[in-house]
Amino acid sequence: MEQAVLWWNFVGRTDEEIRQAGEDWMAGDRFGEVKGYEGGHMAAPEVPATPLKARGRVR
């Protein structure tokens, strides 16, 4: 099992992957559309200034 970085609705292997996912989400890239939702685009919360660390067991 690989360690993972979790933040908001994103899961990645590194801090950089999570930050890129947040940027992609805000730009409307890489993620699909939620069908039937009539509200506006939900903004991702700001990523903490400190680096995000991977957690989990390593086998």
CHARMM internal coordinates of N, CA and C (Angstrom, degrees):
IC EDIT
DIST 1 N 1 CA 1.4549
DIST 1 CA 1 C 1.5275
ANGL 1 N 1 CA 1 C 108.87
DIST 1 C 2 N 1.2877
ANGL 1 CA 1 C 2 N 115.34
DIHE 1 N 1 CA 1 C 2 N 131.24
DIST 2 N 2 CA 1.4525
ANGL 1 C 2 N 2 CA 121.94
DIHE 1 CA 1 C 2 N 2 CA -179.24
DIST 2 CA 2 C 1.5320
ANGL 2 N 2 CA 2 C 110.42
DIHE 1 C 2 N 2 CA 2 C -88.19
DIST 2 C 3 N 1.3086
ANGL 2 CA 2 C 3 N 116.83
DIHE 2 N 2 CA 2 C 3 N 148.23
DIST 3 N 3 CA 1.4543
ANGL 2 C 3 N 3 CA 119.43
DIHE 2 CA 2 C 3 N 3 CA 174.44
DIST 3 CA 3 C 1.5208
ANGL 3 N 3 CA 3 C 108.86
DIHE 2 C 3 N 3 CA 3 C -72.30
DIST 3 C 4 N 1.3330
ANGL 3 CA 3 C 4 N 116.51
DIHE 3 N 3 CA 3 C 4 N 152.29
DIST 4 N 4 CA 1.4600
ANGL 3 C 4 N 4 CA 120.98
DIHE 3 CA 3 C 4 N 4 CA -177.14
DIST 4 CA 4 C 1.5197
ANGL 4 N 4 CA 4 C 110.17
DIHE 3 C 4 N 4 CA 4 C -134.09
DIST 4 C 5 N 1.3254
ANGL 4 CA 4 C 5 N 114.39
DIHE 4 N 4 CA 4 C 5 N 151.40
DIST 5 N 5 CA 1.4555
ANGL 4 C 5 N 5 CA 122.47
DIHE 4 CA 4 C 5 N 5 CA 173.20
DIST 5 CA 5 C 1.5223
ANGL 5 N 5 CA 5 C 106.22
DIHE 4 C 5 N 5 CA 5 C -103.76
DIST 5 C 6 N 1.3290
ANGL 5 CA 5 C 6 N 117.14
DIHE 5 N 5 CA 5 C 6 N 126.85
DIST 6 N 6 CA 1.4569
ANGL 5 C 6 N 6 CA 122.04
DIHE 5 CA 5 C 6 N 6 CA 179.44
DIST 6 CA 6 C 1.5176
ANGL 6 N 6 CA 6 C 108.96
DIHE 5 C 6 N 6 CA 6 C -118.96
DIST 6 C 7 N 1.3211
ANGL 6 CA 6 C 7 N 115.99
DIHE 6 N 6 CA 6 C 7 N 134.79
DIST 7 N 7 CA 1.4574
ANGL 6 C 7 N 7 CA 121.65
DIHE 6 CA 6 C 7 N 7 CA 174.99
DIST 7 CA 7 C 1.5096
ANGL 7 N 7 CA 7 C 108.03
DIHE 6 C 7 N 7 CA 7 C -155.75
DIST 7 C 8 N 1.3169
ANGL 7 CA 7 C 8 N 116.28
DIHE 7 N 7 CA 7 C 8 N 129.13
DIST 8 N 8 CA 1.4566
ANGL 7 C 8 N 8 CA 124.69
DIHE 7 CA 7 C 8 N 8 CA -177.50
DIST 8 CA 8 C 1.5151
ANGL 8 N 8 CA 8 C 109.02
DIHE 7 C 8 N 8 CA 8 C 50.40
DIST 8 C 9 N 1.3259
ANGL 8 CA 8 C 9 N 120.10
DIHE 8 N 8 CA 8 C 9 N -115.83
DIST 9 N 9 CA 1.4657
ANGL 8 C 9 N 9 CA 122.96
DIHE 8 CA 8 C 9 N 9 CA 179.87
DIST 9 CA 9 C 1.5253
ANGL 9 N 9 CA 9 C 112.38
DIHE 8 C 9 N 9 CA 9 C -104.44
DIST 9 C 10 N 1.3053
ANGL 9 CA 9 C 10 N 117.38
DIHE 9 N 9 CA 9 C 10 N 16.41
DIST 10 N 10 CA 1.4581
ANGL 9 C 10 N 10 CA 121.07
DIHE 9 CA 9 C 10 N 10 CA -174.42
DIST 10 CA 10 C 1.5220
ANGL 10 N 10 CA 10 C 111.55
DIHE 9 C 10 N 10 CA 10 C -113.59
DIST 10 C 11 N 1.3209
ANGL 10 CA 10 C 11 N 115.45
DIHE 10 N 10 CA 10 C 11 N 144.44
DIST 11 N 11 CA 1.4614
ANGL 10 C 11 N 11 CA 123.10
DIHE 10 CA 10 C 11 N 11 CA 175.05
DIST 11 CA 11 C 1.5194
ANGL 11 N 11 CA 11 C 106.72
DIHE 10 C 11 N 11 CA 11 C -129.18
DIST 11 C 12 N 1.3156
ANGL 11 CA 11 C 12 N 117.04
DIHE 11 N 11 CA 11 C 12 N 130.64
DIST 12 N 12 CA 1.4527
ANGL 11 C 12 N 12 CA 121.15
DIHE 11 CA 11 C 12 N 12 CA 178.83
DIST 12 CA 12 C 1.5134
ANGL 12 N 12 CA 12 C 110.66
DIHE 11 C 12 N 12 CA 12 C -147.78
DIST 12 C 13 N 1.3149
ANGL 12 CA 12 C 13 N 115.82
DIHE 12 N 12 CA 12 C 13 N -177.56
DIST 13 N 13 CA 1.4650
ANGL 12 C 13 N 13 CA 120.62
DIHE 12 CA 12 C 13 N 13 CA 178.60
DIST 13 CA 13 C 1.5204
ANGL 13 N 13 CA 13 C 112.18
DIHE 12 C 13 N 13 CA 13 C -97.06
DIST 13 C 14 N 1.3471
ANGL 13 CA 13 C 14 N 116.33
DIHE 13 N 13 CA 13 C 14 N -21.31
DIST 14 N 14 CA 1.4634
ANGL 13 C 14 N 14 CA 119.60
DIHE 13 CA 13 C 14 N 14 CA -176.54
DIST 14 CA 14 C 1.5277
ANGL 14 N 14 CA 14 C 110.52
DIHE 13 C 14 N 14 CA 14 C -139.53
DIST 14 C 15 N 1.3019
ANGL 14 CA 14 C 15 N 114.50
DIHE 14 N 14 CA 14 C 15 N 164.09
DIST 15 N 15 CA 1.4625
ANGL 14 C 15 N 15 CA 121.64
DIHE 14 CA 14 C 15 N 15 CA 174.63
DIST 15 CA 15 C 1.5280
ANGL 15 N 15 CA 15 C 109.73
DIHE 14 C 15 N 15 CA 15 C -57.56
DIST 15 C 16 N 1.3254
ANGL 15 CA 15 C 16 N 116.62
DIHE 15 N 15 CA 15 C 16 N -41.67
DIST 16 N 16 CA 1.4624
ANGL 15 C 16 N 16 CA 121.32
DIHE 15 CA 15 C 16 N 16 CA -178.39
DIST 16 CA 16 C 1.5351
ANGL 16 N 16 CA 16 C 111.80
DIHE 15 C 16 N 16 CA 16 C -62.52
DIST 16 C 17 N 1.3351
ANGL 16 CA 16 C 17 N 116.94
DIHE 16 N 16 CA 16 C 17 N -40.00
DIST 17 N 17 CA 1.4661
ANGL 16 C 17 N 17 CA 119.89
DIHE 16 CA 16 C 17 N 17 CA 178.99
DIST 17 CA 17 C 1.5261
ANGL 17 N 17 CA 17 C 111.12
DIHE 16 C 17 N 17 CA 17 C -63.54
DIST 17 C 18 N 1.3262
ANGL 17 CA 17 C 18 N 116.62
DIHE 17 N 17 CA 17 C 18 N -39.56
DIST 18 N 18 CA 1.4632
ANGL 17 C 18 N 18 CA 120.63
DIHE 17 CA 17 C 18 N 18 CA 179.62
DIST 18 CA 18 C 1.5221
ANGL 18 N 18 CA 18 C 110.46
DIHE 17 C 18 N 18 CA 18 C -67.27
DIST 18 C 19 N 1.3109
ANGL 18 CA 18 C 19 N 117.34
DIHE 18 N 18 CA 18 C 19 N -43.74
DIST 19 N 19 CA 1.4691
ANGL 18 C 19 N 19 CA 120.59
DIHE 18 CA 18 C 19 N 19 CA 179.07
DIST 19 CA 19 C 1.5255
ANGL 19 N 19 CA 19 C 110.86
DIHE 18 C 19 N 19 CA 19 C -62.86
DIST 19 C 20 N 1.3272
ANGL 19 CA 19 C 20 N 116.96
DIHE 19 N 19 CA 19 C 20 N -39.69
DIST 20 N 20 CA 1.4662
ANGL 19 C 20 N 20 CA 120.64
DIHE 19 CA 19 C 20 N 20 CA 177.88
DIST 20 CA 20 C 1.5202
ANGL 20 N 20 CA 20 C 110.39
DIHE 19 C 20 N 20 CA 20 C -66.07
DIST 20 C 21 N 1.3330
ANGL 20 CA 20 C 21 N 117.40
DIHE 20 N 20 CA 20 C 21 N -40.23
DIST 21 N 21 CA 1.4691
ANGL 20 C 21 N 21 CA 120.41
DIHE 20 CA 20 C 21 N 21 CA 178.13
DIST 21 CA 21 C 1.5222
ANGL 21 N 21 CA 21 C 110.51
DIHE 20 C 21 N 21 CA 21 C -61.48
DIST 21 C 22 N 1.3358
ANGL 21 CA 21 C 22 N 117.68
DIHE 21 N 21 CA 21 C 22 N -40.64
DIST 22 N 22 CA 1.4643
ANGL 21 C 22 N 22 CA 120.62
DIHE 21 CA 21 C 22 N 22 CA 177.42
DIST 22 CA 22 C 1.5147
ANGL 22 N 22 CA 22 C 111.88
DIHE 21 C 22 N 22 CA 22 C -62.78
DIST 22 C 23 N 1.3232
ANGL 22 CA 22 C 23 N 116.47
DIHE 22 N 22 CA 22 C 23 N -42.76
DIST 23 N 23 CA 1.4680
ANGL 22 C 23 N 23 CA 120.42
DIHE 22 CA 22 C 23 N 23 CA 178.15
DIST 23 CA 23 C 1.5302
ANGL 23 N 23 CA 23 C 110.69
DIHE 22 C 23 N 23 CA 23 C -64.44
DIST 23 C 24 N 1.3304
ANGL 23 CA 23 C 24 N 116.23
DIHE 23 N 23 CA 23 C 24 N -42.92
DIST 24 N 24 CA 1.4673
ANGL 23 C 24 N 24 CA 120.89
DIHE 23 CA 23 C 24 N 24 CA 179.57
DIST 24 CA 24 C 1.5289
ANGL 24 N 24 CA 24 C 110.51
DIHE 23 C 24 N 24 CA 24 C -63.61
DIST 24 C 25 N 1.3275
ANGL 24 CA 24 C 25 N 117.02
DIHE 24 N 24 CA 24 C 25 N -41.19
DIST 25 N 25 CA 1.4655
ANGL 24 C 25 N 25 CA 121.05
DIHE 24 CA 24 C 25 N 25 CA 178.71
DIST 25 CA 25 C 1.5235
ANGL 25 N 25 CA 25 C 110.05
DIHE 24 C 25 N 25 CA 25 C -60.49
DIST 25 C 26 N 1.3119
ANGL 25 CA 25 C 26 N 116.80
DIHE 25 N 25 CA 25 C 26 N -48.59
DIST 26 N 26 CA 1.4637
ANGL 25 C 26 N 26 CA 120.73
DIHE 25 CA 25 C 26 N 26 CA -177.09
DIST 26 CA 26 C 1.5271
ANGL 26 N 26 CA 26 C 111.17
DIHE 25 C 26 N 26 CA 26 C -66.30
DIST 26 C 27 N 1.3342
ANGL 26 CA 26 C 27 N 117.54
DIHE 26 N 26 CA 26 C 27 N -30.81
DIST 27 N 27 CA 1.4680
ANGL 26 C 27 N 27 CA 121.46
DIHE 26 CA 26 C 27 N 27 CA 179.52
DIST 27 CA 27 C 1.5306
ANGL 27 N 27 CA 27 C 111.91
DIHE 26 C 27 N 27 CA 27 C -81.96
DIST 27 C 28 N 1.3326
ANGL 27 CA 27 C 28 N 117.30
DIHE 27 N 27 CA 27 C 28 N -9.80
DIST 28 N 28 CA 1.4619
ANGL 27 C 28 N 28 CA 120.15
DIHE 27 CA 27 C 28 N 28 CA -177.90
DIST 28 CA 28 C 1.5135
ANGL 28 N 28 CA 28 C 112.95
DIHE 27 C 28 N 28 CA 28 C 81.02
DIST 28 C 29 N 1.3319
ANGL 28 CA 28 C 29 N 116.95
DIHE 28 N 28 CA 28 C 29 N 16.88
DIST 29 N 29 CA 1.4656
ANGL 28 C 29 N 29 CA 122.22
DIHE 28 CA 28 C 29 N 29 CA -179.96
DIST 29 CA 29 C 1.5249
ANGL 29 N 29 CA 29 C 110.56
DIHE 28 C 29 N 29 CA 29 C -98.38
DIST 29 C 30 N 1.3135
ANGL 29 CA 29 C 30 N 115.67
DIHE 29 N 29 CA 29 C 30 N 155.26
DIST 30 N 30 CA 1.4655
ANGL 29 C 30 N 30 CA 124.27
DIHE 29 CA 29 C 30 N 30 CA 166.79
DIST 30 CA 30 C 1.5282
ANGL 30 N 30 CA 30 C 115.68
DIHE 29 C 30 N 30 CA 30 C 71.60
DIST 30 C 31 N 1.2916
ANGL 30 CA 30 C 31 N 119.67
DIHE 30 N 30 CA 30 C 31 N -20.32
DIST 31 N 31 CA 1.4605
ANGL 30 C 31 N 31 CA 121.57
DIHE 30 CA 30 C 31 N 31 CA -177.38
DIST 31 CA 31 C 1.5213
ANGL 31 N 31 CA 31 C 109.58
DIHE 30 C 31 N 31 CA 31 C -115.19
DIST 31 C 32 N 1.3126
ANGL 31 CA 31 C 32 N 115.42
DIHE 31 N 31 CA 31 C 32 N 145.02
DIST 32 N 32 CA 1.4542
ANGL 31 C 32 N 32 CA 120.64
DIHE 31 CA 31 C 32 N 32 CA -177.69
DIST 32 CA 32 C 1.5209
ANGL 32 N 32 CA 32 C 112.88
DIHE 31 C 32 N 32 CA 32 C -75.21
DIST 32 C 33 N 1.3037
ANGL 32 CA 32 C 33 N 114.42
DIHE 32 N 32 CA 32 C 33 N 176.21
DIST 33 N 33 CA 1.4600
ANGL 32 C 33 N 33 CA 122.78
DIHE 32 CA 32 C 33 N 33 CA -179.96
DIST 33 CA 33 C 1.5257
ANGL 33 N 33 CA 33 C 109.01
DIHE 32 C 33 N 33 CA 33 C -94.58
DIST 33 C 34 N 1.3239
ANGL 33 CA 33 C 34 N 116.58
DIHE 33 N 33 CA 33 C 34 N 144.24
DIST 34 N 34 CA 1.4577
ANGL 33 C 34 N 34 CA 121.05
DIHE 33 CA 33 C 34 N 34 CA 175.84
DIST 34 CA 34 C 1.5227
ANGL 34 N 34 CA 34 C 107.34
DIHE 33 C 34 N 34 CA 34 C -88.07
DIST 34 C 35 N 1.3128
ANGL 34 CA 34 C 35 N 116.40
DIHE 34 N 34 CA 34 C 35 N 110.80
DIST 35 N 35 CA 1.4664
ANGL 34 C 35 N 35 CA 121.61
DIHE 34 CA 34 C 35 N 35 CA -178.00
DIST 35 CA 35 C 1.5248
ANGL 35 N 35 CA 35 C 109.99
DIHE 34 C 35 N 35 CA 35 C -72.78
DIST 35 C 36 N 1.3176
ANGL 35 CA 35 C 36 N 116.95
DIHE 35 N 35 CA 35 C 36 N 138.23
DIST 36 N 36 CA 1.4582
ANGL 35 C 36 N 36 CA 122.15
DIHE 35 CA 35 C 36 N 36 CA 177.10
DIST 36 CA 36 C 1.5120
ANGL 36 N 36 CA 36 C 114.66
DIHE 35 C 36 N 36 CA 36 C 87.39
DIST 36 C 37 N 1.3238
ANGL 36 CA 36 C 37 N 118.42
DIHE 36 N 36 CA 36 C 37 N -7.27
DIST 37 N 37 CA 1.4650
ANGL 36 C 37 N 37 CA 121.61
DIHE 36 CA 36 C 37 N 37 CA 178.18
DIST 37 CA 37 C 1.5173
ANGL 37 N 37 CA 37 C 108.47
DIHE 36 C 37 N 37 CA 37 C -86.67
DIST 37 C 38 N 1.3199
ANGL 37 CA 37 C 38 N 117.07
DIHE 37 N 37 CA 37 C 38 N 122.75
DIST 38 N 38 CA 1.4598
ANGL 37 C 38 N 38 CA 120.51
DIHE 37 CA 37 C 38 N 38 CA -175.16
DIST 38 CA 38 C 1.5234
ANGL 38 N 38 CA 38 C 113.75
DIHE 37 C 38 N 38 CA 38 C -97.94
DIST 38 C 39 N 1.3089
ANGL 38 CA 38 C 39 N 118.00
DIHE 38 N 38 CA 38 C 39 N -3.11
DIST 39 N 39 CA 1.4588
ANGL 38 C 39 N 39 CA 120.76
DIHE 38 CA 38 C 39 N 39 CA 179.69
DIST 39 CA 39 C 1.5171
ANGL 39 N 39 CA 39 C 111.51
DIHE 38 C 39 N 39 CA 39 C -82.01
DIST 39 C 40 N 1.3201
ANGL 39 CA 39 C 40 N 115.28
DIHE 39 N 39 CA 39 C 40 N 177.53
DIST 40 N 40 CA 1.4542
ANGL 39 C 40 N 40 CA 121.05
DIHE 39 CA 39 C 40 N 40 CA 178.64
DIST 40 CA 40 C 1.5164
ANGL 40 N 40 CA 40 C 112.32
DIHE 39 C 40 N 40 CA 40 C -77.06
DIST 40 C 41 N 1.3019
ANGL 40 CA 40 C 41 N 115.40
DIHE 40 N 40 CA 40 C 41 N 176.93
DIST 41 N 41 CA 1.4633
ANGL 40 C 41 N 41 CA 122.16
DIHE 40 CA 40 C 41 N 41 CA 178.87
DIST 41 CA 41 C 1.5269
ANGL 41 N 41 CA 41 C 109.71
DIHE 40 C 41 N 41 CA 41 C -64.03
DIST 41 C 42 N 1.3201
ANGL 41 CA 41 C 42 N 116.92
DIHE 41 N 41 CA 41 C 42 N 129.41
DIST 42 N 42 CA 1.4560
ANGL 41 C 42 N 42 CA 121.13
DIHE 41 CA 41 C 42 N 42 CA 178.97
DIST 42 CA 42 C 1.5242
ANGL 42 N 42 CA 42 C 108.96
DIHE 41 C 42 N 42 CA 42 C -82.39
DIST 42 C 43 N 1.3165
ANGL 42 CA 42 C 43 N 115.94
DIHE 42 N 42 CA 42 C 43 N 122.61
DIST 43 N 43 CA 1.4626
ANGL 42 C 43 N 43 CA 120.48
DIHE 42 CA 42 C 43 N 43 CA 179.74
DIST 43 CA 43 C 1.5234
ANGL 43 N 43 CA 43 C 110.18
DIHE 42 C 43 N 43 CA 43 C -77.01
DIST 43 C 44 N 1.3046
ANGL 43 CA 43 C 44 N 115.84
DIHE 43 N 43 CA 43 C 44 N 139.24
DIST 44 N 44 CA 1.4684
ANGL 43 C 44 N 44 CA 120.88
DIHE 43 CA 43 C 44 N 44 CA 174.23
DIST 44 CA 44 C 1.5240
ANGL 44 N 44 CA 44 C 108.21
DIHE 43 C 44 N 44 CA 44 C -73.55
DIST 44 C 45 N 1.3318
ANGL 44 CA 44 C 45 N 117.60
DIHE 44 N 44 CA 44 C 45 N 143.70
DIST 45 N 45 CA 1.4585
ANGL 44 C 45 N 45 CA 118.68
DIHE 44 CA 44 C 45 N 45 CA 175.24
DIST 45 CA 45 C 1.5238
ANGL 45 N 45 CA 45 C 110.19
DIHE 44 C 45 N 45 CA 45 C -65.80
DIST 45 C 46 N 1.3025
ANGL 45 CA 45 C 46 N 116.51
DIHE 45 N 45 CA 45 C 46 N 159.45
DIST 46 N 46 CA 1.4561
ANGL 45 C 46 N 46 CA 120.76
DIHE 45 CA 45 C 46 N 46 CA -179.71
DIST 46 CA 46 C 1.5241
ANGL 46 N 46 CA 46 C 110.37
DIHE 45 C 46 N 46 CA 46 C -66.25
DIST 46 C 47 N 1.3159
ANGL 46 CA 46 C 47 N 116.24
DIHE 46 N 46 CA 46 C 47 N 134.98
DIST 47 N 47 CA 1.4667
ANGL 46 C 47 N 47 CA 121.02
DIHE 46 CA 46 C 47 N 47 CA 177.94
DIST 47 CA 47 C 1.5296
ANGL 47 N 47 CA 47 C 107.64
DIHE 46 C 47 N 47 CA 47 C -70.08
DIST 47 C 48 N 1.3298
ANGL 47 CA 47 C 48 N 118.19
DIHE 47 N 47 CA 47 C 48 N 136.83
DIST 48 N 48 CA 1.4686
ANGL 47 C 48 N 48 CA 120.01
DIHE 47 CA 47 C 48 N 48 CA 178.55
DIST 48 CA 48 C 1.5248
ANGL 48 N 48 CA 48 C 111.86
DIHE 47 C 48 N 48 CA 48 C -56.00
DIST 48 C 49 N 1.3228
ANGL 48 CA 48 C 49 N 115.85
DIHE 48 N 48 CA 48 C 49 N 149.83
DIST 49 N 49 CA 1.4695
ANGL 48 C 49 N 49 CA 120.90
DIHE 48 CA 48 C 49 N 49 CA -179.14
DIST 49 CA 49 C 1.5288
ANGL 49 N 49 CA 49 C 111.85
DIHE 48 C 49 N 49 CA 49 C -68.17
DIST 49 C 50 N 1.3236
ANGL 49 CA 49 C 50 N 117.17
DIHE 49 N 49 CA 49 C 50 N -29.65
DIST 50 N 50 CA 1.4650
ANGL 49 C 50 N 50 CA 120.28
DIHE 49 CA 49 C 50 N 50 CA 179.23
DIST 50 CA 50 C 1.5298
ANGL 50 N 50 CA 50 C 109.75
DIHE 49 C 50 N 50 CA 50 C -78.12
DIST 50 C 51 N 1.3340
ANGL 50 CA 50 C 51 N 117.43
DIHE 50 N 50 CA 50 C 51 N 148.19
DIST 51 N 51 CA 1.4658
ANGL 50 C 51 N 51 CA 119.99
DIHE 50 CA 50 C 51 N 51 CA 179.81
DIST 51 CA 51 C 1.5334
ANGL 51 N 51 CA 51 C 111.61
DIHE 50 C 51 N 51 CA 51 C -60.56
DIST 51 C 52 N 1.3192
ANGL 51 CA 51 C 52 N 116.49
DIHE 51 N 51 CA 51 C 52 N 138.93
DIST 52 N 52 CA 1.4547
ANGL 51 C 52 N 52 CA 121.70
DIHE 51 CA 51 C 52 N 52 CA 176.66
DIST 52 CA 52 C 1.5222
ANGL 52 N 52 CA 52 C 108.49
DIHE 51 C 52 N 52 CA 52 C -81.20
DIST 52 C 53 N 1.3239
ANGL 52 CA 52 C 53 N 116.53
DIHE 52 N 52 CA 52 C 53 N 138.14
DIST 53 N 53 CA 1.4593
ANGL 52 C 53 N 53 CA 120.75
DIHE 52 CA 52 C 53 N 53 CA -176.20
DIST 53 CA 53 C 1.5204
ANGL 53 N 53 CA 53 C 111.09
DIHE 52 C 53 N 53 CA 53 C -107.71
DIST 53 C 54 N 1.3179
ANGL 53 CA 53 C 54 N 114.94
DIHE 53 N 53 CA 53 C 54 N 144.66
DIST 54 N 54 CA 1.4632
ANGL 53 C 54 N 54 CA 120.83
DIHE 53 CA 53 C 54 N 54 CA 176.09
DIST 54 CA 54 C 1.5175
ANGL 54 N 54 CA 54 C 109.55
DIHE 53 C 54 N 54 CA 54 C -70.96
DIST 54 C 55 N 1.3081
ANGL 54 CA 54 C 55 N 115.96
DIHE 54 N 54 CA 54 C 55 N 144.00
DIST 55 N 55 CA 1.4547
ANGL 54 C 55 N 55 CA 122.87
DIHE 54 CA 54 C 55 N 55 CA 179.88
DIST 55 CA 55 C 1.5184
ANGL 55 N 55 CA 55 C 108.88
DIHE 54 C 55 N 55 CA 55 C -130.65
DIST 55 C 56 N 1.3052
ANGL 55 CA 55 C 56 N 116.42
DIHE 55 N 55 CA 55 C 56 N 162.18
DIST 56 N 56 CA 1.4494
ANGL 55 C 56 N 56 CA 121.57
DIHE 55 CA 55 C 56 N 56 CA 176.06
DIST 56 CA 56 C 1.5100
ANGL 56 N 56 CA 56 C 111.46
DIHE 55 C 56 N 56 CA 56 C 120.59
DIST 56 C 57 N 1.3051
ANGL 56 CA 56 C 57 N 114.22
DIHE 56 N 56 CA 56 C 57 N 172.46
DIST 57 N 57 CA 1.4578
ANGL 56 C 57 N 57 CA 120.08
DIHE 56 CA 56 C 57 N 57 CA -179.78
DIST 57 CA 57 C 1.5182
ANGL 57 N 57 CA 57 C 110.92
DIHE 56 C 57 N 57 CA 57 C -83.71
DIST 57 C 58 N 1.2951
ANGL 57 CA 57 C 58 N 114.76
DIHE 57 N 57 CA 57 C 58 N 148.94
DIST 58 N 58 CA 1.4535
ANGL 57 C 58 N 58 CA 120.84
DIHE 57 CA 57 C 58 N 58 CA 174.35
DIST 58 CA 58 C 1.5132
ANGL 58 N 58 CA 58 C 106.58
DIHE 57 C 58 N 58 CA 58 C -115.31
DIST 58 C 59 N 1.3176
ANGL 58 CA 58 C 59 N 117.08
DIHE 58 N 58 CA 58 C 59 N 128.60
DIST 59 N 59 CA 1.4668
ANGL 58 C 59 N 59 CA 120.46
DIHE 58 CA 58 C 59 N 59 CA 179.90
DIST 59 CA 59 C 1.4974
ANGL 59 N 59 CA 59 C 110.31
DIHE 58 C 59 N 59 CA 59 C -106.74
END
COOR INIT
IC SEED 1 N 1 CA 1 C
IC BUILD
